[in-house]
Amino acid sequence: MRDDDPPRNARTHAISTSERGSFCTARCACGWAGPARRSRERARTDGAEHLAGS
Ligand SMILES: [Zn+2]
């Protein structure tokens, strides 16, 4: 067991959104990324659902 190598499921989740052209994608600090959306609001919803564990 190495103290500097925390388990993957211990990572914190932090949603951010990035825009690319007319699309917006939600991303998480854990490495998750949602599908490209036409609406930033929809991308935020994707992130919220990821945080909820779906
Ligand atoms: Zn996450």
mmCIF file of the protein (N, C-alpha, C, O) and its ligand, coordinates in Angstrom:
data_MODEL
# 
_entry.id   MODEL 
# 
loop_
_entity.id 
_entity.type 
_entity.pdbx_number_of_molecules 
1 polymer     1 
2 non-polymer 1 
# 
_entity_poly.entity_id                      1 
_entity_poly.type                           'polypeptide(L)' 
_entity_poly.nstd_linkage                   no 
_entity_poly.nstd_monomer                   no 
_entity_poly.pdbx_seq_one_letter_code       MRDDDPPRNARTHAISTSERGSFCTARCACGWAGPARRSRERARTDGAEHLAGS 
_entity_poly.pdbx_seq_one_letter_code_can   MRDDDPPRNARTHAISTSERGSFCTARCACGWAGPARRSRERARTDGAEHLAGS 
_entity_poly.pdbx_strand_id                 A 
# 
loop_
_entity_poly_seq.entity_id 
_entity_poly_seq.num 
_entity_poly_seq.mon_id 
_entity_poly_seq.hetero 
1 1  MET n 
1 2  ARG n 
1 3  ASP n 
1 4  ASP n 
1 5  ASP n 
1 6  PRO n 
1 7  PRO n 
1 8  ARG n 
1 9  ASN n 
1 10 ALA n 
1 11 ARG n 
1 12 THR n 
1 13 HIS n 
1 14 ALA n 
1 15 ILE n 
1 16 SER n 
1 17 THR n 
1 18 SER n 
1 19 GLU n 
1 20 ARG n 
1 21 GLY n 
1 22 SER n 
1 23 PHE n 
1 24 CYS n 
1 25 THR n 
1 26 ALA n 
1 27 ARG n 
1 28 CYS n 
1 29 ALA n 
1 30 CYS n 
1 31 GLY n 
1 32 TRP n 
1 33 ALA n 
1 34 GLY n 
1 35 PRO n 
1 36 ALA n 
1 37 ARG n 
1 38 ARG n 
1 39 SER n 
1 40 ARG n 
1 41 GLU n 
1 42 ARG n 
1 43 ALA n 
1 44 ARG n 
1 45 THR n 
1 46 ASP n 
1 47 GLY n 
1 48 ALA n 
1 49 GLU n 
1 50 HIS n 
1 51 LEU n 
1 52 ALA n 
1 53 GLY n 
1 54 SER n 
# 
loop_
_struct_asym.id 
_struct_asym.entity_id 
A 1 
B 2 
# 
loop_
_chem_comp.id 
_chem_comp.type 
_chem_comp.mon_nstd_flag 
ALA 'L-peptide linking' y 
ARG 'L-peptide linking' y 
ASN 'L-peptide linking' y 
ASP 'L-peptide linking' y 
CYS 'L-peptide linking' y 
GLU 'L-peptide linking' y 
GLY 'peptide linking'   y 
HIS 'L-peptide linking' y 
ILE 'L-peptide linking' y 
LEU 'L-peptide linking' y 
MET 'L-peptide linking' y 
PHE 'L-peptide linking' y 
PRO 'L-peptide linking' y 
SER 'L-peptide linking' y 
THR 'L-peptide linking' y 
TRP 'L-peptide linking' y 
ZN  non-polymer         . 
# 
_pdbx_entity_nonpoly.entity_id   2 
_pdbx_entity_nonpoly.name        ? 
_pdbx_entity_nonpoly.comp_id     ZN 
# 
_pdbx_nonpoly_scheme.asym_id         B 
_pdbx_nonpoly_scheme.entity_id       2 
_pdbx_nonpoly_scheme.mon_id          ZN 
_pdbx_nonpoly_scheme.ndb_seq_num     1 
_pdbx_nonpoly_scheme.pdb_seq_num     101 
_pdbx_nonpoly_scheme.auth_seq_num    101 
_pdbx_nonpoly_scheme.pdb_mon_id      ZN 
_pdbx_nonpoly_scheme.auth_mon_id     ZN 
_pdbx_nonpoly_scheme.pdb_strand_id   A 
_pdbx_nonpoly_scheme.pdb_ins_code    . 
# 
loop_
_atom_site.group_PDB 
_atom_site.id 
_atom_site.type_symbol 
_atom_site.label_atom_id 
_atom_site.label_alt_id 
_atom_site.label_comp_id 
_atom_site.label_asym_id 
_atom_site.label_entity_id 
_atom_site.label_seq_id 
_atom_site.pdbx_PDB_ins_code 
_atom_site.Cartn_x 
_atom_site.Cartn_y 
_atom_site.Cartn_z 
_atom_site.occupancy 
_atom_site.B_iso_or_equiv 
_atom_site.pdbx_formal_charge 
_atom_site.auth_seq_id 
_atom_site.auth_comp_id 
_atom_site.auth_asym_id 
_atom_site.auth_atom_id 
_atom_site.pdbx_PDB_model_num 
ATOM   1   N  N  . MET A 1 1  ? 0.842   -1.200 0.000   1.00 0.00 ? 1   MET A N  1 
ATOM   2   C  CA . MET A 1 1  ? 0.000   0.000  0.000   1.00 0.00 ? 1   MET A CA 1 
ATOM   3   C  C  . MET A 1 1  ? 0.879   1.252  0.000   1.00 0.00 ? 1   MET A C  1 
ATOM   4   O  O  . MET A 1 1  ? 1.734   1.435  0.866   1.00 0.00 ? 1   MET A O  1 
ATOM   5   N  N  . ARG A 1 2  ? 0.642   2.102  -0.994  1.00 0.00 ? 2   ARG A N  1 
ATOM   6   C  CA . ARG A 1 2  ? 1.444   3.329  -1.090  1.00 0.00 ? 2   ARG A CA 1 
ATOM   7   C  C  . ARG A 1 2  ? 0.606   4.533  -0.708  1.00 0.00 ? 2   ARG A C  1 
ATOM   8   O  O  . ARG A 1 2  ? -0.501  4.713  -1.216  1.00 0.00 ? 2   ARG A O  1 
ATOM   9   N  N  . ASP A 1 3  ? 1.119   5.340  0.166   1.00 0.00 ? 3   ASP A N  1 
ATOM   10  C  CA . ASP A 1 3  ? 0.358   6.497  0.636   1.00 0.00 ? 3   ASP A CA 1 
ATOM   11  C  C  . ASP A 1 3  ? 0.157   7.545  -0.460  1.00 0.00 ? 3   ASP A C  1 
ATOM   12  O  O  . ASP A 1 3  ? -0.791  8.328  -0.408  1.00 0.00 ? 3   ASP A O  1 
ATOM   13  N  N  . ASP A 1 4  ? 1.042   7.557  -1.442  1.00 0.00 ? 4   ASP A N  1 
ATOM   14  C  CA . ASP A 1 4  ? 0.937   8.588  -2.476  1.00 0.00 ? 4   ASP A CA 1 
ATOM   15  C  C  . ASP A 1 4  ? 0.133   8.111  -3.681  1.00 0.00 ? 4   ASP A C  1 
ATOM   16  O  O  . ASP A 1 4  ? 0.144   8.754  -4.731  1.00 0.00 ? 4   ASP A O  1 
ATOM   17  N  N  . ASP A 1 5  ? -0.559  6.993  -3.533  1.00 0.00 ? 5   ASP A N  1 
ATOM   18  C  CA . ASP A 1 5  ? -1.333  6.448  -4.634  1.00 0.00 ? 5   ASP A CA 1 
ATOM   19  C  C  . ASP A 1 5  ? -2.759  6.143  -4.166  1.00 0.00 ? 5   ASP A C  1 
ATOM   20  O  O  . ASP A 1 5  ? -3.104  4.982  -3.946  1.00 0.00 ? 5   ASP A O  1 
ATOM   21  N  N  . PRO A 1 6  ? -3.582  7.177  -4.016  1.00 0.00 ? 6   PRO A N  1 
ATOM   22  C  CA . PRO A 1 6  ? -4.936  6.985  -3.481  1.00 0.00 ? 6   PRO A CA 1 
ATOM   23  C  C  . PRO A 1 6  ? -5.803  6.189  -4.437  1.00 0.00 ? 6   PRO A C  1 
ATOM   24  O  O  . PRO A 1 6  ? -5.594  6.232  -5.650  1.00 0.00 ? 6   PRO A O  1 
ATOM   25  N  N  . PRO A 1 7  ? -6.765  5.471  -3.907  1.00 0.00 ? 7   PRO A N  1 
ATOM   26  C  CA . PRO A 1 7  ? -7.668  4.704  -4.764  1.00 0.00 ? 7   PRO A CA 1 
ATOM   27  C  C  . PRO A 1 7  ? -8.459  5.605  -5.701  1.00 0.00 ? 7   PRO A C  1 
ATOM   28  O  O  . PRO A 1 7  ? -8.754  6.754  -5.373  1.00 0.00 ? 7   PRO A O  1 
ATOM   29  N  N  . ARG A 1 8  ? -8.797  5.076  -6.862  1.00 0.00 ? 8   ARG A N  1 
ATOM   30  C  CA . ARG A 1 8  ? -9.459  5.859  -7.893  1.00 0.00 ? 8   ARG A CA 1 
ATOM   31  C  C  . ARG A 1 8  ? -10.790 6.437  -7.400  1.00 0.00 ? 8   ARG A C  1 
ATOM   32  O  O  . ARG A 1 8  ? -11.136 7.575  -7.721  1.00 0.00 ? 8   ARG A O  1 
ATOM   33  N  N  . ASN A 1 9  ? -11.526 5.651  -6.626  1.00 0.00 ? 9   ASN A N  1 
ATOM   34  C  CA . ASN A 1 9  ? -12.843 6.110  -6.202  1.00 0.00 ? 9   ASN A CA 1 
ATOM   35  C  C  . ASN A 1 9  ? -12.771 7.141  -5.082  1.00 0.00 ? 9   ASN A C  1 
ATOM   36  O  O  . ASN A 1 9  ? -13.802 7.621  -4.612  1.00 0.00 ? 9   ASN A O  1 
ATOM   37  N  N  . ALA A 1 10 ? -11.558 7.483  -4.652  1.00 0.00 ? 10  ALA A N  1 
ATOM   38  C  CA . ALA A 1 10 ? -11.411 8.513  -3.623  1.00 0.00 ? 10  ALA A CA 1 
ATOM   39  C  C  . ALA A 1 10 ? -11.256 9.903  -4.242  1.00 0.00 ? 10  ALA A C  1 
ATOM   40  O  O  . ALA A 1 10 ? -11.225 10.908 -3.532  1.00 0.00 ? 10  ALA A O  1 
ATOM   41  N  N  . ARG A 1 11 ? -11.161 9.946  -5.555  1.00 0.00 ? 11  ARG A N  1 
ATOM   42  C  CA . ARG A 1 11 ? -11.008 11.244 -6.212  1.00 0.00 ? 11  ARG A CA 1 
ATOM   43  C  C  . ARG A 1 11 ? -12.253 12.093 -6.033  1.00 0.00 ? 11  ARG A C  1 
ATOM   44  O  O  . ARG A 1 11 ? -13.373 11.583 -5.985  1.00 0.00 ? 11  ARG A O  1 
ATOM   45  N  N  . THR A 1 12 ? -12.040 13.371 -5.938  1.00 0.00 ? 12  THR A N  1 
ATOM   46  C  CA . THR A 1 12 ? -13.175 14.271 -5.798  1.00 0.00 ? 12  THR A CA 1 
ATOM   47  C  C  . THR A 1 12 ? -13.739 14.604 -7.179  1.00 0.00 ? 12  THR A C  1 
ATOM   48  O  O  . THR A 1 12 ? -13.035 14.577 -8.188  1.00 0.00 ? 12  THR A O  1 
ATOM   49  N  N  . HIS A 1 13 ? -15.011 14.912 -7.184  1.00 0.00 ? 13  HIS A N  1 
ATOM   50  C  CA . HIS A 1 13 ? -15.668 15.300 -8.416  1.00 0.00 ? 13  HIS A CA 1 
ATOM   51  C  C  . HIS A 1 13 ? -15.817 16.812 -8.450  1.00 0.00 ? 13  HIS A C  1 
ATOM   52  O  O  . HIS A 1 13 ? -16.246 17.425 -7.473  1.00 0.00 ? 13  HIS A O  1 
ATOM   53  N  N  . ALA A 1 14 ? -15.468 17.396 -9.556  1.00 0.00 ? 14  ALA A N  1 
ATOM   54  C  CA . ALA A 1 14 ? -15.642 18.839 -9.733  1.00 0.00 ? 14  ALA A CA 1 
ATOM   55  C  C  . ALA A 1 14 ? -16.003 19.089 -11.190 1.00 0.00 ? 14  ALA A C  1 
ATOM   56  O  O  . ALA A 1 14 ? -15.186 18.902 -12.091 1.00 0.00 ? 14  ALA A O  1 
ATOM   57  N  N  . ILE A 1 15 ? -17.232 19.510 -11.397 1.00 0.00 ? 15  ILE A N  1 
ATOM   58  C  CA . ILE A 1 15 ? -17.728 19.713 -12.759 1.00 0.00 ? 15  ILE A CA 1 
ATOM   59  C  C  . ILE A 1 15 ? -17.304 21.074 -13.304 1.00 0.00 ? 15  ILE A C  1 
ATOM   60  O  O  . ILE A 1 15 ? -17.379 22.098 -12.625 1.00 0.00 ? 15  ILE A O  1 
ATOM   61  N  N  . SER A 1 16 ? -16.859 21.042 -14.551 1.00 0.00 ? 16  SER A N  1 
ATOM   62  C  CA . SER A 1 16 ? -16.625 22.294 -15.260 1.00 0.00 ? 16  SER A CA 1 
ATOM   63  C  C  . SER A 1 16 ? -17.160 22.106 -16.676 1.00 0.00 ? 16  SER A C  1 
ATOM   64  O  O  . SER A 1 16 ? -17.336 20.978 -17.138 1.00 0.00 ? 16  SER A O  1 
ATOM   65  N  N  . THR A 1 17 ? -17.413 23.198 -17.349 1.00 0.00 ? 17  THR A N  1 
ATOM   66  C  CA . THR A 1 17 ? -17.911 23.095 -18.722 1.00 0.00 ? 17  THR A CA 1 
ATOM   67  C  C  . THR A 1 17 ? -16.921 23.765 -19.660 1.00 0.00 ? 17  THR A C  1 
ATOM   68  O  O  . THR A 1 17 ? -16.316 24.784 -19.325 1.00 0.00 ? 17  THR A O  1 
ATOM   69  N  N  . SER A 1 18 ? -16.768 23.182 -20.830 1.00 0.00 ? 18  SER A N  1 
ATOM   70  C  CA . SER A 1 18 ? -15.900 23.778 -21.841 1.00 0.00 ? 18  SER A CA 1 
ATOM   71  C  C  . SER A 1 18 ? -16.682 23.896 -23.135 1.00 0.00 ? 18  SER A C  1 
ATOM   72  O  O  . SER A 1 18 ? -17.395 22.976 -23.533 1.00 0.00 ? 18  SER A O  1 
ATOM   73  N  N  . GLU A 1 19 ? -16.540 25.028 -23.778 1.00 0.00 ? 19  GLU A N  1 
ATOM   74  C  CA . GLU A 1 19 ? -17.249 25.268 -25.024 1.00 0.00 ? 19  GLU A CA 1 
ATOM   75  C  C  . GLU A 1 19 ? -16.327 25.063 -26.204 1.00 0.00 ? 19  GLU A C  1 
ATOM   76  O  O  . GLU A 1 19 ? -15.156 25.442 -26.182 1.00 0.00 ? 19  GLU A O  1 
ATOM   77  N  N  . ARG A 1 20 ? -16.883 24.454 -27.232 1.00 0.00 ? 20  ARG A N  1 
ATOM   78  C  CA . ARG A 1 20 ? -16.116 24.192 -28.445 1.00 0.00 ? 20  ARG A CA 1 
ATOM   79  C  C  . ARG A 1 20 ? -17.033 24.484 -29.615 1.00 0.00 ? 20  ARG A C  1 
ATOM   80  O  O  . ARG A 1 20 ? -17.965 23.731 -29.896 1.00 0.00 ? 20  ARG A O  1 
ATOM   81  N  N  . GLY A 1 21 ? -16.761 25.576 -30.286 1.00 0.00 ? 21  GLY A N  1 
ATOM   82  C  CA . GLY A 1 21 ? -17.684 26.001 -31.332 1.00 0.00 ? 21  GLY A CA 1 
ATOM   83  C  C  . GLY A 1 21 ? -19.021 26.336 -30.714 1.00 0.00 ? 21  GLY A C  1 
ATOM   84  O  O  . GLY A 1 21 ? -19.089 27.117 -29.765 1.00 0.00 ? 21  GLY A O  1 
ATOM   85  N  N  . SER A 1 22 ? -20.089 25.755 -31.240 1.00 0.00 ? 22  SER A N  1 
ATOM   86  C  CA . SER A 1 22 ? -21.415 26.015 -30.692 1.00 0.00 ? 22  SER A CA 1 
ATOM   87  C  C  . SER A 1 22 ? -21.823 24.928 -29.715 1.00 0.00 ? 22  SER A C  1 
ATOM   88  O  O  . SER A 1 22 ? -22.971 24.893 -29.271 1.00 0.00 ? 22  SER A O  1 
ATOM   89  N  N  . PHE A 1 23 ? -20.890 24.035 -29.371 1.00 0.00 ? 23  PHE A N  1 
ATOM   90  C  CA . PHE A 1 23 ? -21.193 22.953 -28.457 1.00 0.00 ? 23  PHE A CA 1 
ATOM   91  C  C  . PHE A 1 23 ? -20.554 23.182 -27.102 1.00 0.00 ? 23  PHE A C  1 
ATOM   92  O  O  . PHE A 1 23 ? -19.531 23.856 -26.981 1.00 0.00 ? 23  PHE A O  1 
ATOM   93  N  N  . CYS A 1 24 ? -21.175 22.609 -26.090 1.00 0.00 ? 24  CYS A N  1 
ATOM   94  C  CA . CYS A 1 24 ? -20.644 22.717 -24.740 1.00 0.00 ? 24  CYS A CA 1 
ATOM   95  C  C  . CYS A 1 24 ? -20.580 21.316 -24.133 1.00 0.00 ? 24  CYS A C  1 
ATOM   96  O  O  . CYS A 1 24 ? -21.507 20.519 -24.279 1.00 0.00 ? 24  CYS A O  1 
ATOM   97  N  N  . THR A 1 25 ? -19.479 21.033 -23.453 1.00 0.00 ? 25  THR A N  1 
ATOM   98  C  CA . THR A 1 25 ? -19.290 19.720 -22.859 1.00 0.00 ? 25  THR A CA 1 
ATOM   99  C  C  . THR A 1 25 ? -18.989 19.870 -21.376 1.00 0.00 ? 25  THR A C  1 
ATOM   100 O  O  . THR A 1 25 ? -18.203 20.729 -20.977 1.00 0.00 ? 25  THR A O  1 
ATOM   101 N  N  . ALA A 1 26 ? -19.615 19.033 -20.566 1.00 0.00 ? 26  ALA A N  1 
ATOM   102 C  CA . ALA A 1 26 ? -19.324 19.015 -19.140 1.00 0.00 ? 26  ALA A CA 1 
ATOM   103 C  C  . ALA A 1 26 ? -18.180 18.045 -18.885 1.00 0.00 ? 26  ALA A C  1 
ATOM   104 O  O  . ALA A 1 26 ? -18.137 16.949 -19.444 1.00 0.00 ? 26  ALA A O  1 
ATOM   105 N  N  . ARG A 1 27 ? -17.246 18.473 -18.022 1.00 0.00 ? 27  ARG A N  1 
ATOM   106 C  CA . ARG A 1 27 ? -16.133 17.608 -17.662 1.00 0.00 ? 27  ARG A CA 1 
ATOM   107 C  C  . ARG A 1 27 ? -16.008 17.558 -16.155 1.00 0.00 ? 27  ARG A C  1 
ATOM   108 O  O  . ARG A 1 27 ? -16.431 18.471 -15.446 1.00 0.00 ? 27  ARG A O  1 
ATOM   109 N  N  . CYS A 1 28 ? -15.417 16.471 -15.678 1.00 0.00 ? 28  CYS A N  1 
ATOM   110 C  CA . CYS A 1 28 ? -15.248 16.319 -14.237 1.00 0.00 ? 28  CYS A CA 1 
ATOM   111 C  C  . CYS A 1 28 ? -13.776 16.094 -13.916 1.00 0.00 ? 28  CYS A C  1 
ATOM   112 O  O  . CYS A 1 28 ? -13.020 15.578 -14.739 1.00 0.00 ? 28  CYS A O  1 
ATOM   113 N  N  . ALA A 1 29 ? -13.382 16.485 -12.718 1.00 0.00 ? 29  ALA A N  1 
ATOM   114 C  CA . ALA A 1 29 ? -11.998 16.317 -12.281 1.00 0.00 ? 29  ALA A CA 1 
ATOM   115 C  C  . ALA A 1 29 ? -11.593 14.851 -12.218 1.00 0.00 ? 29  ALA A C  1 
ATOM   116 O  O  . ALA A 1 29 ? -10.401 14.546 -12.239 1.00 0.00 ? 29  ALA A O  1 
ATOM   117 N  N  . CYS A 1 30 ? -12.559 13.935 -12.142 1.00 0.00 ? 30  CYS A N  1 
ATOM   118 C  CA . CYS A 1 30 ? -12.258 12.507 -12.058 1.00 0.00 ? 30  CYS A CA 1 
ATOM   119 C  C  . CYS A 1 30 ? -11.938 11.909 -13.415 1.00 0.00 ? 30  CYS A C  1 
ATOM   120 O  O  . CYS A 1 30 ? -11.541 10.747 -13.506 1.00 0.00 ? 30  CYS A O  1 
ATOM   121 N  N  . GLY A 1 31 ? -12.110 12.700 -14.475 1.00 0.00 ? 31  GLY A N  1 
ATOM   122 C  CA . GLY A 1 31 ? -11.808 12.195 -15.805 1.00 0.00 ? 31  GLY A CA 1 
ATOM   123 C  C  . GLY A 1 31 ? -13.042 11.968 -16.662 1.00 0.00 ? 31  GLY A C  1 
ATOM   124 O  O  . GLY A 1 31 ? -12.943 11.727 -17.865 1.00 0.00 ? 31  GLY A O  1 
ATOM   125 N  N  . TRP A 1 32 ? -14.208 12.048 -16.028 1.00 0.00 ? 32  TRP A N  1 
ATOM   126 C  CA . TRP A 1 32 ? -15.463 11.868 -16.770 1.00 0.00 ? 32  TRP A CA 1 
ATOM   127 C  C  . TRP A 1 32 ? -15.725 13.062 -17.678 1.00 0.00 ? 32  TRP A C  1 
ATOM   128 O  O  . TRP A 1 32 ? -15.373 14.192 -17.340 1.00 0.00 ? 32  TRP A O  1 
ATOM   129 N  N  . ALA A 1 33 ? -16.331 12.817 -18.812 1.00 0.00 ? 33  ALA A N  1 
ATOM   130 C  CA . ALA A 1 33 ? -16.742 13.898 -19.703 1.00 0.00 ? 33  ALA A CA 1 
ATOM   131 C  C  . ALA A 1 33 ? -18.071 13.534 -20.323 1.00 0.00 ? 33  ALA A C  1 
ATOM   132 O  O  . ALA A 1 33 ? -18.270 12.400 -20.758 1.00 0.00 ? 33  ALA A O  1 
ATOM   133 N  N  . GLY A 1 34 ? -18.972 14.478 -20.365 1.00 0.00 ? 34  GLY A N  1 
ATOM   134 C  CA . GLY A 1 34 ? -20.286 14.249 -20.941 1.00 0.00 ? 34  GLY A CA 1 
ATOM   135 C  C  . GLY A 1 34 ? -20.277 14.467 -22.444 1.00 0.00 ? 34  GLY A C  1 
ATOM   136 O  O  . GLY A 1 34 ? -19.277 14.900 -23.016 1.00 0.00 ? 34  GLY A O  1 
ATOM   137 N  N  . PRO A 1 35 ? -21.400 14.163 -23.076 1.00 0.00 ? 35  PRO A N  1 
ATOM   138 C  CA . PRO A 1 35 ? -21.529 14.382 -24.520 1.00 0.00 ? 35  PRO A CA 1 
ATOM   139 C  C  . PRO A 1 35 ? -21.595 15.865 -24.851 1.00 0.00 ? 35  PRO A C  1 
ATOM   140 O  O  . PRO A 1 35 ? -21.953 16.683 -24.003 1.00 0.00 ? 35  PRO A O  1 
ATOM   141 N  N  . ALA A 1 36 ? -21.248 16.205 -26.085 1.00 0.00 ? 36  ALA A N  1 
ATOM   142 C  CA . ALA A 1 36 ? -21.332 17.597 -26.531 1.00 0.00 ? 36  ALA A CA 1 
ATOM   143 C  C  . ALA A 1 36 ? -22.789 18.001 -26.643 1.00 0.00 ? 36  ALA A C  1 
ATOM   144 O  O  . ALA A 1 36 ? -23.613 17.282 -27.208 1.00 0.00 ? 36  ALA A O  1 
ATOM   145 N  N  . ARG A 1 37 ? -23.086 19.164 -26.094 1.00 0.00 ? 37  ARG A N  1 
ATOM   146 C  CA . ARG A 1 37 ? -24.465 19.670 -26.103 1.00 0.00 ? 37  ARG A CA 1 
ATOM   147 C  C  . ARG A 1 37 ? -24.519 21.019 -26.798 1.00 0.00 ? 37  ARG A C  1 
ATOM   148 O  O  . ARG A 1 37 ? -23.552 21.781 -26.795 1.00 0.00 ? 37  ARG A O  1 
ATOM   149 N  N  . ARG A 1 38 ? -25.664 21.294 -27.389 1.00 0.00 ? 38  ARG A N  1 
ATOM   150 C  CA . ARG A 1 38 ? -25.859 22.612 -28.006 1.00 0.00 ? 38  ARG A CA 1 
ATOM   151 C  C  . ARG A 1 38 ? -26.079 23.675 -26.937 1.00 0.00 ? 38  ARG A C  1 
ATOM   152 O  O  . ARG A 1 38 ? -25.877 24.865 -27.178 1.00 0.00 ? 38  ARG A O  1 
ATOM   153 N  N  . SER A 1 39 ? -26.490 23.237 -25.765 1.00 0.00 ? 39  SER A N  1 
ATOM   154 C  CA . SER A 1 39 ? -26.850 24.168 -24.699 1.00 0.00 ? 39  SER A CA 1 
ATOM   155 C  C  . SER A 1 39 ? -25.931 23.977 -23.499 1.00 0.00 ? 39  SER A C  1 
ATOM   156 O  O  . SER A 1 39 ? -25.701 22.848 -23.066 1.00 0.00 ? 39  SER A O  1 
ATOM   157 N  N  . ARG A 1 40 ? -25.409 25.066 -22.963 1.00 0.00 ? 40  ARG A N  1 
ATOM   158 C  CA . ARG A 1 40 ? -24.561 24.972 -21.764 1.00 0.00 ? 40  ARG A CA 1 
ATOM   159 C  C  . ARG A 1 40 ? -25.385 24.466 -20.582 1.00 0.00 ? 40  ARG A C  1 
ATOM   160 O  O  . ARG A 1 40 ? -24.891 23.731 -19.727 1.00 0.00 ? 40  ARG A O  1 
ATOM   161 N  N  . GLU A 1 41 ? -26.656 24.880 -20.556 1.00 0.00 ? 41  GLU A N  1 
ATOM   162 C  CA . GLU A 1 41 ? -27.525 24.442 -19.468 1.00 0.00 ? 41  GLU A CA 1 
ATOM   163 C  C  . GLU A 1 41 ? -27.681 22.924 -19.483 1.00 0.00 ? 41  GLU A C  1 
ATOM   164 O  O  . GLU A 1 41 ? -27.702 22.283 -18.432 1.00 0.00 ? 41  GLU A O  1 
ATOM   165 N  N  . ARG A 1 42 ? -27.789 22.357 -20.682 1.00 0.00 ? 42  ARG A N  1 
ATOM   166 C  CA . ARG A 1 42 ? -27.925 20.891 -20.809 1.00 0.00 ? 42  ARG A CA 1 
ATOM   167 C  C  . ARG A 1 42 ? -26.630 20.203 -20.363 1.00 0.00 ? 42  ARG A C  1 
ATOM   168 O  O  . ARG A 1 42 ? -26.670 19.147 -19.732 1.00 0.00 ? 42  ARG A O  1 
ATOM   169 N  N  . ALA A 1 43 ? -25.487 20.803 -20.693 1.00 0.00 ? 43  ALA A N  1 
ATOM   170 C  CA . ALA A 1 43 ? -24.212 20.233 -20.282 1.00 0.00 ? 43  ALA A CA 1 
ATOM   171 C  C  . ALA A 1 43 ? -24.085 20.259 -18.763 1.00 0.00 ? 43  ALA A C  1 
ATOM   172 O  O  . ALA A 1 43 ? -23.566 19.317 -18.164 1.00 0.00 ? 43  ALA A O  1 
ATOM   173 N  N  . ARG A 1 44 ? -24.553 21.321 -18.148 1.00 0.00 ? 44  ARG A N  1 
ATOM   174 C  CA . ARG A 1 44 ? -24.529 21.398 -16.678 1.00 0.00 ? 44  ARG A CA 1 
ATOM   175 C  C  . ARG A 1 44 ? -25.405 20.307 -16.069 1.00 0.00 ? 44  ARG A C  1 
ATOM   176 O  O  . ARG A 1 44 ? -25.072 19.726 -15.036 1.00 0.00 ? 44  ARG A O  1 
ATOM   177 N  N  . THR A 1 45 ? -26.528 20.044 -16.728 1.00 0.00 ? 45  THR A N  1 
ATOM   178 C  CA . THR A 1 45 ? -27.407 18.980 -16.247 1.00 0.00 ? 45  THR A CA 1 
ATOM   179 C  C  . THR A 1 45 ? -26.704 17.630 -16.336 1.00 0.00 ? 45  THR A C  1 
ATOM   180 O  O  . THR A 1 45 ? -26.832 16.801 -15.436 1.00 0.00 ? 45  THR A O  1 
ATOM   181 N  N  . ASP A 1 46 ? -25.964 17.409 -17.419 1.00 0.00 ? 46  ASP A N  1 
ATOM   182 C  CA . ASP A 1 46 ? -25.195 16.169 -17.544 1.00 0.00 ? 46  ASP A CA 1 
ATOM   183 C  C  . ASP A 1 46 ? -24.219 16.044 -16.379 1.00 0.00 ? 46  ASP A C  1 
ATOM   184 O  O  . ASP A 1 46 ? -24.069 14.971 -15.794 1.00 0.00 ? 46  ASP A O  1 
ATOM   185 N  N  . GLY A 1 47 ? -23.567 17.133 -16.054 1.00 0.00 ? 47  GLY A N  1 
ATOM   186 C  CA . GLY A 1 47 ? -22.615 17.119 -14.935 1.00 0.00 ? 47  GLY A CA 1 
ATOM   187 C  C  . GLY A 1 47 ? -23.300 16.839 -13.620 1.00 0.00 ? 47  GLY A C  1 
ATOM   188 O  O  . GLY A 1 47 ? -22.777 16.100 -12.785 1.00 0.00 ? 47  GLY A O  1 
ATOM   189 N  N  . ALA A 1 48 ? -24.485 17.433 -13.427 1.00 0.00 ? 48  ALA A N  1 
ATOM   190 C  CA . ALA A 1 48 ? -25.228 17.229 -12.186 1.00 0.00 ? 48  ALA A CA 1 
ATOM   191 C  C  . ALA A 1 48 ? -25.639 15.764 -12.055 1.00 0.00 ? 48  ALA A C  1 
ATOM   192 O  O  . ALA A 1 48 ? -25.613 15.205 -10.959 1.00 0.00 ? 48  ALA A O  1 
ATOM   193 N  N  . GLU A 1 49 ? -26.018 15.143 -13.173 1.00 0.00 ? 49  GLU A N  1 
ATOM   194 C  CA . GLU A 1 49 ? -26.406 13.742 -13.137 1.00 0.00 ? 49  GLU A CA 1 
ATOM   195 C  C  . GLU A 1 49 ? -25.196 12.852 -12.838 1.00 0.00 ? 49  GLU A C  1 
ATOM   196 O  O  . GLU A 1 49 ? -25.330 11.827 -12.170 1.00 0.00 ? 49  GLU A O  1 
ATOM   197 N  N  . HIS A 1 50 ? -24.024 13.240 -13.329 1.00 0.00 ? 50  HIS A N  1 
ATOM   198 C  CA . HIS A 1 50 ? -22.795 12.499 -13.024 1.00 0.00 ? 50  HIS A CA 1 
ATOM   199 C  C  . HIS A 1 50 ? -22.510 12.588 -11.517 1.00 0.00 ? 50  HIS A C  1 
ATOM   200 O  O  . HIS A 1 50 ? -22.167 11.587 -10.888 1.00 0.00 ? 50  HIS A O  1 
ATOM   201 N  N  . LEU A 1 51 ? -22.650 13.766 -10.956 1.00 0.00 ? 51  LEU A N  1 
ATOM   202 C  CA . LEU A 1 51 ? -22.415 13.940 -9.514  1.00 0.00 ? 51  LEU A CA 1 
ATOM   203 C  C  . LEU A 1 51 ? -23.412 13.117 -8.703  1.00 0.00 ? 51  LEU A C  1 
ATOM   204 O  O  . LEU A 1 51 ? -23.096 12.642 -7.612  1.00 0.00 ? 51  LEU A O  1 
ATOM   205 N  N  . ALA A 1 52 ? -24.608 12.955 -9.240  1.00 0.00 ? 52  ALA A N  1 
ATOM   206 C  CA . ALA A 1 52 ? -25.654 12.200 -8.538  1.00 0.00 ? 52  ALA A CA 1 
ATOM   207 C  C  . ALA A 1 52 ? -25.384 10.707 -8.604  1.00 0.00 ? 52  ALA A C  1 
ATOM   208 O  O  . ALA A 1 52 ? -26.029 9.923  -7.908  1.00 0.00 ? 52  ALA A O  1 
ATOM   209 N  N  . GLY A 1 53 ? -24.428 10.311 -9.442  1.00 0.00 ? 53  GLY A N  1 
ATOM   210 C  CA . GLY A 1 53 ? -24.019 8.917  -9.476  1.00 0.00 ? 53  GLY A CA 1 
ATOM   211 C  C  . GLY A 1 53 ? -24.712 8.081  -10.548 1.00 0.00 ? 53  GLY A C  1 
ATOM   212 O  O  . GLY A 1 53 ? -24.636 6.852  -10.518 1.00 0.00 ? 53  GLY A O  1 
ATOM   213 N  N  . SER A 1 54 ? -25.378 8.725  -11.481 1.00 0.00 ? 54  SER A N  1 
ATOM   214 C  CA . SER A 1 54 ? -26.063 7.972  -12.534 1.00 0.00 ? 54  SER A CA 1 
ATOM   215 C  C  . SER A 1 54 ? -25.094 7.606  -13.659 1.00 0.00 ? 54  SER A C  1 
ATOM   216 O  O  . SER A 1 54 ? -25.493 6.969  -14.634 1.00 0.00 ? 54  SER A O  1 
HETATM 217 ZN ZN . ZN  B 2 .  ? -16.576 12.803 -11.482 1.00 0.00 2 101 ZN  A ZN 1 
# 
